[in-house]
């Protein structure tokens, strides 16, 4: 079975970051106070210092970059399917010649 991951909202993460940066508490002290692992506090502080408040927003499941990943093709698009199959045939022909 996989690990269950708990997500924390931006407000909670910001509180942890503030305890570290503004109150001068250590990673482990902040973690103990909030009942979380100190590595999360370290990660949140790093993200906050690099990206500001946006660095604390949840990123899992979101595509990165300006293009936001590959464009999706409709599974029933015959032209796309034909092009993919033609490319596959060419690749197989080259492999057979080796």
mmCIF file as gemmi writes it, N, C-alpha and C atoms, coordinates in Angstrom:
data_model
loop_
_atom_site.group_PDB
_atom_site.id
_atom_site.type_symbol
_atom_site.label_atom_id
_atom_site.label_alt_id
_atom_site.label_comp_id
_atom_site.label_asym_id
_atom_site.label_entity_id
_atom_site.label_seq_id
_atom_site.pdbx_PDB_ins_code
_atom_site.Cartn_x
_atom_site.Cartn_y
_atom_site.Cartn_z
_atom_site.occupancy
_atom_site.B_iso_or_equiv
_atom_site.pdbx_formal_charge
_atom_site.auth_seq_id
_atom_site.auth_asym_id
_atom_site.pdbx_PDB_model_num
ATOM 1 N N . UNK Axp A 1 ? 0.83 -1.187 0 1 0 ? 1 A 1
ATOM 2 C CA . UNK Axp A 1 ? 0 0 0 1 0 ? 1 A 1
ATOM 3 C C . UNK Axp A 1 ? 0.869 1.243 0 1 0 ? 1 A 1
ATOM 4 N N . UNK Axp A 2 ? 0.366 2.303 -0.643 1 0 ? 2 A 1
ATOM 5 C CA . UNK Axp A 2 ? 1.107 3.557 -0.733 1 0 ? 2 A 1
ATOM 6 C C . UNK Axp A 2 ? 0.98 4.378 0.536 1 0 ? 2 A 1
ATOM 7 N N . UNK Axp A 3 ? 1.86 5.324 0.612 1 0 ? 3 A 1
ATOM 8 C CA . UNK Axp A 3 ? 1.883 6.23 1.748 1 0 ? 3 A 1
ATOM 9 C C . UNK Axp A 3 ? 0.757 7.242 1.601 1 0 ? 3 A 1
ATOM 10 N N . UNK Axp A 4 ? 0.073 7.53 2.687 1 0 ? 4 A 1
ATOM 11 C CA . UNK Axp A 4 ? -0.97 8.563 2.658 1 0 ? 4 A 1
ATOM 12 C C . UNK Axp A 4 ? -0.301 9.899 2.919 1 0 ? 4 A 1
ATOM 13 N N . UNK Axp A 5 ? -0.472 10.819 1.991 1 0 ? 5 A 1
ATOM 14 C CA . UNK Axp A 5 ? 0.149 12.139 2.128 1 0 ? 5 A 1
ATOM 15 C C . UNK Axp A 5 ? -0.883 13.146 2.604 1 0 ? 5 A 1
ATOM 16 N N . UNK Axp A 6 ? -0.508 13.873 3.621 1 0 ? 6 A 1
ATOM 17 C CA . UNK Axp A 6 ? -1.38 14.926 4.127 1 0 ? 6 A 1
ATOM 18 C C . UNK Axp A 6 ? -0.959 16.229 3.465 1 0 ? 6 A 1
ATOM 19 N N . UNK Axp A 7 ? -1.927 16.998 3.055 1 0 ? 7 A 1
ATOM 20 C CA . UNK Axp A 7 ? -1.615 18.302 2.485 1 0 ? 7 A 1
ATOM 21 C C . UNK Axp A 7 ? -1.988 19.375 3.504 1 0 ? 7 A 1
ATOM 22 N N . UNK Axp A 8 ? -1.212 20.424 3.478 1 0 ? 8 A 1
ATOM 23 C CA . UNK Axp A 8 ? -1.42 21.542 4.397 1 0 ? 8 A 1
ATOM 24 C C . UNK Axp A 8 ? -1.742 22.788 3.584 1 0 ? 8 A 1
ATOM 25 N N . UNK Axp A 9 ? -2.647 23.608 4.104 1 0 ? 9 A 1
ATOM 26 C CA . UNK Axp A 9 ? -3.001 24.815 3.368 1 0 ? 9 A 1
ATOM 27 C C . UNK Axp A 9 ? -1.907 25.87 3.508 1 0 ? 9 A 1
ATOM 28 N N . UNK Axp A 10 ? -1.993 26.88 2.654 1 0 ? 10 A 1
ATOM 29 C CA . UNK Axp A 10 ? -0.986 27.932 2.6 1 0 ? 10 A 1
ATOM 30 C C . UNK Axp A 10 ? -0.882 28.654 3.947 1 0 ? 10 A 1
ATOM 31 N N . UNK Axp A 11 ? -2.006 28.854 4.607 1 0 ? 11 A 1
ATOM 32 C CA . UNK Axp A 11 ? -2.016 29.557 5.893 1 0 ? 11 A 1
ATOM 33 C C . UNK Axp A 11 ? -1.176 28.802 6.933 1 0 ? 11 A 1
ATOM 34 N N . UNK Axp A 12 ? -1.321 27.487 6.98 1 0 ? 12 A 1
ATOM 35 C CA . UNK Axp A 12 ? -0.553 26.671 7.922 1 0 ? 12 A 1
ATOM 36 C C . UNK Axp A 12 ? 0.941 26.72 7.599 1 0 ? 12 A 1
ATOM 37 N N . UNK Axp A 13 ? 1.255 26.593 6.31 1 0 ? 13 A 1
ATOM 38 C CA . UNK Axp A 13 ? 2.661 26.629 5.879 1 0 ? 13 A 1
ATOM 39 C C . UNK Axp A 13 ? 3.288 27.977 6.203 1 0 ? 13 A 1
ATOM 40 N N . UNK Axp A 14 ? 2.53 29.05 5.984 1 0 ? 14 A 1
ATOM 41 C CA . UNK Axp A 14 ? 3.022 30.403 6.26 1 0 ? 14 A 1
ATOM 42 C C . UNK Axp A 14 ? 3.29 30.574 7.752 1 0 ? 14 A 1
ATOM 43 N N . UNK Axp A 15 ? 2.442 29.987 8.588 1 0 ? 15 A 1
ATOM 44 C CA . UNK Axp A 15 ? 2.654 30.055 10.03 1 0 ? 15 A 1
ATOM 45 C C . UNK Axp A 15 ? 3.988 29.394 10.393 1 0 ? 15 A 1
ATOM 46 N N . UNK Axp A 16 ? 4.258 28.24 9.793 1 0 ? 16 A 1
ATOM 47 C CA . UNK Axp A 16 ? 5.521 27.537 10.05 1 0 ? 16 A 1
ATOM 48 C C . UNK Axp A 16 ? 6.71 28.386 9.598 1 0 ? 16 A 1
ATOM 49 N N . UNK Axp A 17 ? 6.591 28.967 8.415 1 0 ? 17 A 1
ATOM 50 C CA . UNK Axp A 17 ? 7.667 29.808 7.87 1 0 ? 17 A 1
ATOM 51 C C . UNK Axp A 17 ? 7.898 31.016 8.771 1 0 ? 17 A 1
ATOM 52 N N . UNK Axp A 18 ? 6.825 31.647 9.208 1 0 ? 18 A 1
ATOM 53 C CA . UNK Axp A 18 ? 6.946 32.815 10.082 1 0 ? 18 A 1
ATOM 54 C C . UNK Axp A 18 ? 7.594 32.464 11.421 1 0 ? 18 A 1
ATOM 55 N N . UNK Axp A 19 ? 7.247 31.307 11.979 1 0 ? 19 A 1
ATOM 56 C CA . UNK Axp A 19 ? 7.869 30.899 13.237 1 0 ? 19 A 1
ATOM 57 C C . UNK Axp A 19 ? 9.372 30.749 13.055 1 0 ? 19 A 1
ATOM 58 N N . UNK Axp A 20 ? 9.765 30.254 11.904 1 0 ? 20 A 1
ATOM 59 C CA . UNK Axp A 20 ? 11.198 30.075 11.643 1 0 ? 20 A 1
ATOM 60 C C . UNK Axp A 20 ? 11.886 31.416 11.351 1 0 ? 20 A 1
ATOM 61 N N . UNK Axp A 21 ? 11.332 32.178 10.401 1 0 ? 21 A 1
ATOM 62 C CA . UNK Axp A 21 ? 11.989 33.411 9.956 1 0 ? 21 A 1
ATOM 63 C C . UNK Axp A 21 ? 11.821 34.584 10.921 1 0 ? 21 A 1
ATOM 64 N N . UNK Axp A 22 ? 10.615 34.781 11.425 1 0 ? 22 A 1
ATOM 65 C CA . UNK Axp A 22 ? 10.341 35.96 12.25 1 0 ? 22 A 1
ATOM 66 C C . UNK Axp A 22 ? 10.568 35.72 13.737 1 0 ? 22 A 1
ATOM 67 N N . UNK Axp A 23 ? 10.256 34.51 14.202 1 0 ? 23 A 1
ATOM 68 C CA . UNK Axp A 23 ? 10.39 34.216 15.629 1 0 ? 23 A 1
ATOM 69 C C . UNK Axp A 23 ? 11.757 33.621 15.962 1 0 ? 23 A 1
ATOM 70 N N . UNK Axp A 24 ? 12.513 33.246 14.922 1 0 ? 24 A 1
ATOM 71 C CA . UNK Axp A 24 ? 13.856 32.727 15.142 1 0 ? 24 A 1
ATOM 72 C C . UNK Axp A 24 ? 13.914 31.312 15.695 1 0 ? 24 A 1
ATOM 73 N N . UNK Axp A 25 ? 12.804 30.591 15.578 1 0 ? 25 A 1
ATOM 74 C CA . UNK Axp A 25 ? 12.797 29.212 16.061 1 0 ? 25 A 1
ATOM 75 C C . UNK Axp A 25 ? 13.532 28.323 15.056 1 0 ? 25 A 1
ATOM 76 N N . UNK Axp A 26 ? 14.065 27.215 15.517 1 0 ? 26 A 1
ATOM 77 C CA . UNK Axp A 26 ? 14.739 26.27 14.636 1 0 ? 26 A 1
ATOM 78 C C . UNK Axp A 26 ? 13.727 25.389 13.911 1 0 ? 26 A 1
ATOM 79 N N . UNK Axp A 27 ? 14.202 24.692 12.883 1 0 ? 27 A 1
ATOM 80 C CA . UNK Axp A 27 ? 13.325 23.8 12.118 1 0 ? 27 A 1
ATOM 81 C C . UNK Axp A 27 ? 12.655 22.768 13.016 1 0 ? 27 A 1
ATOM 82 N N . UNK Axp A 28 ? 13.444 22.148 13.864 1 0 ? 28 A 1
ATOM 83 C CA . UNK Axp A 28 ? 12.915 21.078 14.723 1 0 ? 28 A 1
ATOM 84 C C . UNK Axp A 28 ? 11.945 21.62 15.766 1 0 ? 28 A 1
ATOM 85 N N . UNK Axp A 29 ? 12.231 22.818 16.264 1 0 ? 29 A 1
ATOM 86 C CA . UNK Axp A 29 ? 11.34 23.431 17.258 1 0 ? 29 A 1
ATOM 87 C C . UNK Axp A 29 ? 9.995 23.775 16.627 1 0 ? 29 A 1
ATOM 88 N N . UNK Axp A 30 ? 10.036 24.36 15.429 1 0 ? 30 A 1
ATOM 89 C CA . UNK Axp A 30 ? 8.801 24.691 14.706 1 0 ? 30 A 1
ATOM 90 C C . UNK Axp A 30 ? 8.02 23.409 14.434 1 0 ? 30 A 1
ATOM 91 N N . UNK Axp A 31 ? 8.717 22.378 13.966 1 0 ? 31 A 1
ATOM 92 C CA . UNK Axp A 31 ? 8.07 21.112 13.635 1 0 ? 31 A 1
ATOM 93 C C . UNK Axp A 31 ? 7.395 20.493 14.855 1 0 ? 31 A 1
ATOM 94 N N . UNK Axp A 32 ? 8.09 20.524 15.972 1 0 ? 32 A 1
ATOM 95 C CA . UNK Axp A 32 ? 7.535 19.958 17.202 1 0 ? 32 A 1
ATOM 96 C C . UNK Axp A 32 ? 6.296 20.735 17.642 1 0 ? 32 A 1
ATOM 97 N N . UNK Axp A 33 ? 6.38 22.055 17.53 1 0 ? 33 A 1
ATOM 98 C CA . UNK Axp A 33 ? 5.259 22.926 17.918 1 0 ? 33 A 1
ATOM 99 C C . UNK Axp A 33 ? 4.006 22.639 17.071 1 0 ? 33 A 1
ATOM 100 N N . UNK Axp A 34 ? 4.217 22.377 15.78 1 0 ? 34 A 1
ATOM 101 C CA . UNK Axp A 34 ? 3.091 22.185 14.862 1 0 ? 34 A 1
ATOM 102 C C . UNK Axp A 34 ? 2.752 20.714 14.613 1 0 ? 34 A 1
ATOM 103 N N . UNK Axp A 35 ? 3.561 19.821 15.153 1 0 ? 35 A 1
ATOM 104 C CA . UNK Axp A 35 ? 3.275 18.401 14.992 1 0 ? 35 A 1
ATOM 105 C C . UNK Axp A 35 ? 3.543 17.865 13.593 1 0 ? 35 A 1
ATOM 106 N N . UNK Axp A 36 ? 4.604 18.369 12.977 1 0 ? 36 A 1
ATOM 107 C CA . UNK Axp A 36 ? 4.974 17.931 11.632 1 0 ? 36 A 1
ATOM 108 C C . UNK Axp A 36 ? 6.452 17.576 11.604 1 0 ? 36 A 1
ATOM 109 N N . UNK Axp A 37 ? 6.918 17.048 10.487 1 0 ? 37 A 1
ATOM 110 C CA . UNK Axp A 37 ? 8.32 16.692 10.343 1 0 ? 37 A 1
ATOM 111 C C . UNK Axp A 37 ? 9.144 17.94 10.021 1 0 ? 37 A 1
ATOM 112 N N . UNK Axp A 38 ? 10.362 18.017 10.583 1 0 ? 38 A 1
ATOM 113 C CA . UNK Axp A 38 ? 11.196 19.208 10.38 1 0 ? 38 A 1
ATOM 114 C C . UNK Axp A 38 ? 11.614 19.388 8.918 1 0 ? 38 A 1
ATOM 115 N N . UNK Axp A 39 ? 11.655 18.301 8.151 1 0 ? 39 A 1
ATOM 116 C CA . UNK Axp A 39 ? 12.039 18.436 6.741 1 0 ? 39 A 1
ATOM 117 C C . UNK Axp A 39 ? 10.998 19.225 5.952 1 0 ? 39 A 1
ATOM 118 N N . UNK Axp A 40 ? 9.734 19.141 6.377 1 0 ? 40 A 1
ATOM 119 C CA . UNK Axp A 40 ? 8.693 19.926 5.701 1 0 ? 40 A 1
ATOM 120 C C . UNK Axp A 40 ? 8.89 21.408 5.975 1 0 ? 40 A 1
ATOM 121 N N . UNK Axp A 41 ? 9.228 21.741 7.199 1 0 ? 41 A 1
ATOM 122 C CA . UNK Axp A 41 ? 9.468 23.155 7.547 1 0 ? 41 A 1
ATOM 123 C C . UNK Axp A 41 ? 10.624 23.686 6.701 1 0 ? 41 A 1
ATOM 124 N N . UNK Axp A 42 ? 11.686 22.926 6.607 1 0 ? 42 A 1
ATOM 125 C CA . UNK Axp A 42 ? 12.854 23.331 5.816 1 0 ? 42 A 1
ATOM 126 C C . UNK Axp A 42 ? 12.456 23.553 4.349 1 0 ? 42 A 1
ATOM 127 N N . UNK Axp A 43 ? 11.675 22.625 3.809 1 0 ? 43 A 1
ATOM 128 C CA . UNK Axp A 43 ? 11.242 22.722 2.408 1 0 ? 43 A 1
ATOM 129 C C . UNK Axp A 43 ? 10.374 23.96 2.191 1 0 ? 43 A 1
ATOM 130 N N . UNK Axp A 44 ? 9.425 24.192 3.115 1 0 ? 44 A 1
ATOM 131 C CA . UNK Axp A 44 ? 8.543 25.345 2.976 1 0 ? 44 A 1
ATOM 132 C C . UNK Axp A 44 ? 9.304 26.662 3.062 1 0 ? 44 A 1
ATOM 133 N N . UNK Axp A 45 ? 10.264 26.741 3.962 1 0 ? 45 A 1
ATOM 134 C CA . UNK Axp A 45 ? 11.076 27.96 4.094 1 0 ? 45 A 1
ATOM 135 C C . UNK Axp A 45 ? 11.849 28.195 2.795 1 0 ? 45 A 1
ATOM 136 N N . UNK Axp A 46 ? 12.439 27.141 2.264 1 0 ? 46 A 1
ATOM 137 C CA . UNK Axp A 46 ? 13.197 27.248 1.013 1 0 ? 46 A 1
ATOM 138 C C . UNK Axp A 46 ? 12.296 27.741 -0.129 1 0 ? 46 A 1
ATOM 139 N N . UNK Axp A 47 ? 11.122 27.129 -0.25 1 0 ? 47 A 1
ATOM 140 C CA . UNK Axp A 47 ? 10.194 27.539 -1.314 1 0 ? 47 A 1
ATOM 141 C C . UNK Axp A 47 ? 9.739 28.986 -1.123 1 0 ? 47 A 1
ATOM 142 N N . UNK Axp A 48 ? 9.475 29.367 0.126 1 0 ? 48 A 1
ATOM 143 C CA . UNK Axp A 48 ? 9.031 30.728 0.422 1 0 ? 48 A 1
ATOM 144 C C . UNK Axp A 48 ? 10.118 31.741 0.073 1 0 ? 48 A 1
ATOM 145 N N . UNK Axp A 49 ? 11.355 31.419 0.409 1 0 ? 49 A 1
ATOM 146 C CA . UNK Axp A 49 ? 12.46 32.337 0.115 1 0 ? 49 A 1
ATOM 147 C C . UNK Axp A 49 ? 12.695 32.465 -1.385 1 0 ? 49 A 1
ATOM 148 N N . UNK Axp A 50 ? 12.441 31.409 -2.142 1 0 ? 50 A 1
ATOM 149 C CA . UNK Axp A 50 ? 12.665 31.444 -3.585 1 0 ? 50 A 1
ATOM 150 C C . UNK Axp A 50 ? 11.498 32.044 -4.366 1 0 ? 50 A 1
ATOM 151 N N . UNK Axp A 51 ? 10.251 31.751 -3.938 1 0 ? 51 A 1
ATOM 152 C CA . UNK Axp A 51 ? 9.079 32.122 -4.734 1 0 ? 51 A 1
ATOM 153 C C . UNK Axp A 51 ? 8.056 32.978 -4 1 0 ? 51 A 1
ATOM 154 N N . UNK Axp A 52 ? 8.309 33.283 -2.745 1 0 ? 52 A 1
ATOM 155 C CA . UNK Axp A 52 ? 7.324 34.036 -1.984 1 0 ? 52 A 1
ATOM 156 C C . UNK Axp A 52 ? 6.148 33.154 -1.611 1 0 ? 52 A 1
ATOM 157 N N . UNK Axp A 53 ? 5.008 33.774 -1.389 1 0 ? 53 A 1
ATOM 158 C CA . UNK Axp A 53 ? 3.814 33.045 -0.939 1 0 ? 53 A 1
ATOM 159 C C . UNK Axp A 53 ? 3.382 31.982 -1.956 1 0 ? 53 A 1
ATOM 160 N N . UNK Axp A 54 ? 3.653 32.215 -3.246 1 0 ? 54 A 1
ATOM 161 C CA . UNK Axp A 54 ? 3.293 31.228 -4.272 1 0 ? 54 A 1
ATOM 162 C C . UNK Axp A 54 ? 4.065 29.925 -4.097 1 0 ? 54 A 1
ATOM 163 N N . UNK Axp A 55 ? 5.23 30.002 -3.492 1 0 ? 55 A 1
ATOM 164 C CA . UNK Axp A 55 ? 6.02 28.816 -3.251 1 0 ? 55 A 1
ATOM 165 C C . UNK Axp A 55 ? 5.385 27.866 -2.256 1 0 ? 55 A 1
ATOM 166 N N . UNK Axp A 56 ? 4.4 28.36 -1.509 1 0 ? 56 A 1
ATOM 167 C CA . UNK Axp A 56 ? 3.722 27.533 -0.515 1 0 ? 56 A 1
ATOM 168 C C . UNK Axp A 56 ? 2.45 26.89 -1.053 1 0 ? 56 A 1
ATOM 169 N N . UNK Axp A 57 ? 2.059 27.24 -2.269 1 0 ? 57 A 1
ATOM 170 C CA . UNK Axp A 57 ? 0.849 26.663 -2.852 1 0 ? 57 A 1
ATOM 171 C C . UNK Axp A 57 ? 1.108 25.224 -3.282 1 0 ? 57 A 1
ATOM 172 N N . UNK Axp A 58 ? 0.075 24.412 -3.231 1 0 ? 58 A 1
ATOM 173 C CA . UNK Axp A 58 ? 0.174 22.995 -3.596 1 0 ? 58 A 1
ATOM 174 C C . UNK Axp A 58 ? 0.487 22.858 -5.078 1 0 ? 58 A 1
ATOM 175 N N . UNK Axp A 59 ? 1.514 22.06 -5.394 1 0 ? 59 A 1
ATOM 176 C CA . UNK Axp A 59 ? 1.937 21.9 -6.791 1 0 ? 59 A 1
ATOM 177 C C . UNK Axp A 59 ? 1.678 20.507 -7.336 1 0 ? 59 A 1
ATOM 178 N N . UNK Axp A 60 ? 1.425 19.561 -6.453 1 0 ? 60 A 1
ATOM 179 C CA . UNK Axp A 60 ? 1.222 18.188 -6.927 1 0 ? 60 A 1
ATOM 180 C C . UNK Axp A 60 ? 0.027 18.117 -7.857 1 0 ? 60 A 1
ATOM 181 N N . UNK Axp A 61 ? 0.22 17.416 -8.962 1 0 ? 61 A 1
ATOM 182 C CA . UNK Axp A 61 ? -0.865 17.232 -9.915 1 0 ? 61 A 1
ATOM 183 C C . UNK Axp A 61 ? -1.006 18.36 -10.907 1 0 ? 61 A 1
ATOM 184 N N . UNK Axp A 62 ? -0.162 19.375 -10.802 1 0 ? 62 A 1
ATOM 185 C CA . UNK Axp A 62 ? -0.238 20.499 -11.738 1 0 ? 62 A 1
ATOM 186 C C . UNK Axp A 62 ? 0.945 20.438 -12.689 1 0 ? 62 A 1
ATOM 187 N N . UNK Axp A 63 ? 0.67 20.681 -13.982 1 0 ? 63 A 1
ATOM 188 C CA . UNK Axp A 63 ? 1.744 20.687 -14.975 1 0 ? 63 A 1
ATOM 189 C C . UNK Axp A 63 ? 2.6 21.924 -14.777 1 0 ? 63 A 1
ATOM 190 N N . UNK Axp A 64 ? 3.89 21.795 -15.09 1 0 ? 64 A 1
ATOM 191 C CA . UNK Axp A 64 ? 4.818 22.917 -14.914 1 0 ? 64 A 1
ATOM 192 C C . UNK Axp A 64 ? 5.045 23.635 -16.235 1 0 ? 64 A 1
ATOM 193 N N . UNK Axp A 65 ? 5.565 24.821 -16.145 1 0 ? 65 A 1
ATOM 194 C CA . UNK Axp A 65 ? 5.996 25.559 -17.323 1 0 ? 65 A 1
ATOM 195 C C . UNK Axp A 65 ? 4.874 26.243 -18.058 1 0 ? 65 A 1
ATOM 196 N N . UNK Axp A 66 ? 5.281 27.08 -19.04 1 0 ? 66 A 1
ATOM 197 C CA . UNK Axp A 66 ? 4.297 27.878 -19.756 1 0 ? 66 A 1
ATOM 198 C C . UNK Axp A 66 ? 3.348 27.051 -20.614 1 0 ? 66 A 1
ATOM 199 N N . UNK Axp A 67 ? 3.828 25.926 -21.167 1 0 ? 67 A 1
ATOM 200 C CA . UNK Axp A 67 ? 2.974 25.102 -22.017 1 0 ? 67 A 1
ATOM 201 C C . UNK Axp A 67 ? 2.077 24.174 -21.23 1 0 ? 67 A 1
ATOM 202 N N . UNK Axp A 68 ? 2.327 24.059 -19.933 1 0 ? 68 A 1
ATOM 203 C CA . UNK Axp A 68 ? 1.548 23.192 -19.053 1 0 ? 68 A 1
ATOM 204 C C . UNK Axp A 68 ? 1.462 21.765 -19.581 1 0 ? 68 A 1
ATOM 205 N N . UNK Axp A 69 ? 2.576 21.235 -20.049 1 0 ? 69 A 1
ATOM 206 C CA . UNK Axp A 69 ? 2.606 19.843 -20.488 1 0 ? 69 A 1
ATOM 207 C C . UNK Axp A 69 ? 2.283 19.681 -21.957 1 0 ? 69 A 1
ATOM 208 N N . UNK Axp A 70 ? 2.229 18.434 -22.379 1 0 ? 70 A 1
ATOM 209 C CA . UNK Axp A 70 ? 1.915 18.139 -23.778 1 0 ? 70 A 1
ATOM 210 C C . UNK Axp A 70 ? 0.454 18.418 -24.071 1 0 ? 70 A 1
ATOM 211 N N . UNK Axp A 71 ? 0.178 18.902 -25.27 1 0 ? 71 A 1
ATOM 212 C CA . UNK Axp A 71 ? -1.23 19.058 -25.633 1 0 ? 71 A 1
ATOM 213 C C . UNK Axp A 71 ? -1.861 17.677 -25.796 1 0 ? 71 A 1
ATOM 214 N N . UNK Axp A 72 ? -3.053 17.528 -25.337 1 0 ? 72 A 1
ATOM 215 C CA . UNK Axp A 72 ? -3.735 16.244 -25.426 1 0 ? 72 A 1
ATOM 216 C C . UNK Axp A 72 ? -4.419 16.098 -26.771 1 0 ? 72 A 1
ATOM 217 N N . UNK Axp A 73 ? -4.389 14.896 -27.273 1 0 ? 73 A 1
ATOM 218 C CA . UNK Axp A 73 ? -5.093 14.612 -28.52 1 0 ? 73 A 1
ATOM 219 C C . UNK Axp A 73 ? -6.308 13.776 -28.195 1 0 ? 73 A 1
ATOM 220 N N . UNK Axp A 74 ? -7.323 13.933 -28.989 1 0 ? 74 A 1
ATOM 221 C CA . UNK Axp A 74 ? -8.52 13.127 -28.783 1 0 ? 74 A 1
ATOM 222 C C . UNK Axp A 74 ? -8.201 11.687 -29.178 1 0 ? 74 A 1
ATOM 223 N N . UNK Axp A 75 ? -8.604 10.728 -28.383 1 0 ? 75 A 1
ATOM 224 C CA . UNK Axp A 75 ? -8.272 9.34 -28.692 1 0 ? 75 A 1
ATOM 225 C C . UNK Axp A 75 ? -8.885 8.866 -30.003 1 0 ? 75 A 1
ATOM 226 N N . UNK Axp A 76 ? -9.98 9.465 -30.438 1 0 ? 76 A 1
ATOM 227 C CA . UNK Axp A 76 ? -10.645 9.03 -31.663 1 0 ? 76 A 1
ATOM 228 C C . UNK Axp A 76 ? -10.215 9.816 -32.893 1 0 ? 76 A 1
ATOM 229 N N . UNK Axp A 77 ? -9.193 10.642 -32.801 1 0 ? 77 A 1
ATOM 230 C CA . UNK Axp A 77 ? -8.747 11.456 -33.922 1 0 ? 77 A 1
ATOM 231 C C . UNK Axp A 77 ? -8.01 10.562 -34.931 1 0 ? 77 A 1
ATOM 232 N N . UNK Axp A 78 ? -8.643 10.264 -36.093 1 0 ? 78 A 1
ATOM 233 C CA . UNK Axp A 78 ? -8.038 9.317 -37.046 1 0 ? 78 A 1
ATOM 234 C C . UNK Axp A 78 ? -6.713 9.809 -37.627 1 0 ? 78 A 1
ATOM 235 N N . UNK Axp A 79 ? -6.578 11.09 -37.902 1 0 ? 79 A 1
ATOM 236 C CA . UNK Axp A 79 ? -5.338 11.611 -38.488 1 0 ? 79 A 1
ATOM 237 C C . UNK Axp A 79 ? -4.155 11.417 -37.543 1 0 ? 79 A 1
ATOM 238 N N . UNK Axp A 80 ? -4.365 11.696 -36.278 1 0 ? 80 A 1
ATOM 239 C CA . UNK Axp A 80 ? -3.31 11.53 -35.289 1 0 ? 80 A 1
ATOM 240 C C . UNK Axp A 80 ? -2.92 10.061 -35.172 1 0 ? 80 A 1
ATOM 241 N N . UNK Axp A 81 ? -3.919 9.204 -35.164 1 0 ? 81 A 1
ATOM 242 C CA . UNK Axp A 81 ? -3.662 7.77 -35.056 1 0 ? 81 A 1
ATOM 243 C C . UNK Axp A 81 ? -2.881 7.265 -36.272 1 0 ? 81 A 1
ATOM 244 N N . UNK Axp A 82 ? -3.241 7.724 -37.46 1 0 ? 82 A 1
ATOM 245 C CA . UNK Axp A 82 ? -2.552 7.309 -38.683 1 0 ? 82 A 1
ATOM 246 C C . UNK Axp A 82 ? -1.096 7.752 -38.641 1 0 ? 82 A 1
ATOM 247 N N . UNK Axp A 83 ? -0.852 9.009 -38.255 1 0 ? 83 A 1
ATOM 248 C CA . UNK Axp A 83 ? 0.521 9.523 -38.184 1 0 ? 83 A 1
ATOM 249 C C . UNK Axp A 83 ? 1.354 8.727 -37.186 1 0 ? 83 A 1
ATOM 250 N N . UNK Axp A 84 ? 0.757 8.412 -36.043 1 0 ? 84 A 1
ATOM 251 C CA . UNK Axp A 84 ? 1.473 7.649 -35.028 1 0 ? 84 A 1
ATOM 252 C C . UNK Axp A 84 ? 1.811 6.26 -35.544 1 0 ? 84 A 1
ATOM 253 N N . UNK Axp A 85 ? 0.848 5.622 -36.204 1 0 ? 85 A 1
ATOM 254 C CA . UNK Axp A 85 ? 1.08 4.274 -36.734 1 0 ? 85 A 1
ATOM 255 C C . UNK Axp A 85 ? 2.095 4.276 -37.872 1 0 ? 85 A 1
ATOM 256 N N . UNK Axp A 86 ? 2.069 5.294 -38.718 1 0 ? 86 A 1
ATOM 257 C CA . UNK Axp A 86 ? 3.056 5.395 -39.802 1 0 ? 86 A 1
ATOM 258 C C . UNK Axp A 86 ? 4.465 5.546 -39.23 1 0 ? 86 A 1
ATOM 259 N N . UNK Axp A 87 ? 4.602 6.353 -38.199 1 0 ? 87 A 1
ATOM 260 C CA . UNK Axp A 87 ? 5.905 6.54 -37.564 1 0 ? 87 A 1
ATOM 261 C C . UNK Axp A 87 ? 6.37 5.231 -36.93 1 0 ? 87 A 1
ATOM 262 N N . UNK Axp A 88 ? 5.444 4.509 -36.35 1 0 ? 88 A 1
ATOM 263 C CA . UNK Axp A 88 ? 5.785 3.223 -35.747 1 0 ? 88 A 1
ATOM 264 C C . UNK Axp A 88 ? 6.246 2.221 -36.807 1 0 ? 88 A 1
ATOM 265 N N . UNK Axp A 89 ? 5.573 2.193 -37.956 1 0 ? 89 A 1
ATOM 266 C CA . UNK Axp A 89 ? 5.948 1.302 -39.054 1 0 ? 89 A 1
ATOM 267 C C . UNK Axp A 89 ? 7.359 1.631 -39.538 1 0 ? 89 A 1
ATOM 268 N N . UNK Axp A 90 ? 7.66 2.921 -39.71 1 0 ? 90 A 1
ATOM 269 C CA . UNK Axp A 90 ? 8.997 3.335 -40.157 1 0 ? 90 A 1
ATOM 270 C C . UNK Axp A 90 ? 10.074 2.913 -39.159 1 0 ? 90 A 1
ATOM 271 N N . UNK Axp A 91 ? 9.778 3.073 -37.896 1 0 ? 91 A 1
ATOM 272 C CA . UNK Axp A 91 ? 10.736 2.688 -36.87 1 0 ? 91 A 1
ATOM 273 C C . UNK Axp A 91 ? 10.979 1.173 -36.913 1 0 ? 91 A 1
ATOM 274 N N . UNK Axp A 92 ? 9.913 0.414 -37.071 1 0 ? 92 A 1
ATOM 275 C CA . UNK Axp A 92 ? 10.05 -1.058 -37.127 1 0 ? 92 A 1
ATOM 276 C C . UNK Axp A 92 ? 10.822 -1.507 -38.377 1 0 ? 92 A 1
ATOM 277 N N . UNK Axp A 93 ? 10.613 -0.809 -39.503 1 0 ? 93 A 1
ATOM 278 C CA . UNK Axp A 93 ? 11.354 -1.128 -40.723 1 0 ? 93 A 1
ATOM 279 C C . UNK Axp A 93 ? 12.859 -0.937 -40.498 1 0 ? 93 A 1
ATOM 280 N N . UNK Axp A 94 ? 13.211 0.172 -39.829 1 0 ? 94 A 1
ATOM 281 C CA . UNK Axp A 94 ? 14.621 0.449 -39.554 1 0 ? 94 A 1
ATOM 282 C C . UNK Axp A 94 ? 15.194 -0.599 -38.623 1 0 ? 94 A 1
ATOM 283 N N . UNK Axp A 95 ? 14.449 -1.038 -37.646 1 0 ? 95 A 1
ATOM 284 C CA . UNK Axp A 95 ? 14.919 -2.051 -36.718 1 0 ? 95 A 1
ATOM 285 C C . UNK Axp A 95 ? 15.14 -3.4 -37.43 1 0 ? 95 A 1
ATOM 286 N N . UNK Axp A 96 ? 14.276 -3.727 -38.381 1 0 ? 96 A 1
ATOM 287 C CA . UNK Axp A 96 ? 14.393 -4.982 -39.108 1 0 ? 96 A 1
ATOM 288 C C . UNK Axp A 96 ? 15.615 -5.001 -40.018 1 0 ? 96 A 1
ATOM 289 N N . UNK Axp A 97 ? 16.033 -3.835 -40.516 1 0 ? 97 A 1
ATOM 290 C CA . UNK Axp A 97 ? 17.19 -3.748 -41.422 1 0 ? 97 A 1
ATOM 291 C C . UNK Axp A 97 ? 18.482 -3.94 -40.659 1 0 ? 97 A 1
ATOM 292 N N . UNK Axp A 98 ? 18.499 -3.767 -39.361 1 0 ? 98 A 1
ATOM 293 C CA . UNK Axp A 98 ? 19.742 -3.862 -38.567 1 0 ? 98 A 1
ATOM 294 C C . UNK Axp A 98 ? 20.256 -5.259 -38.518 1 0 ? 98 A 1
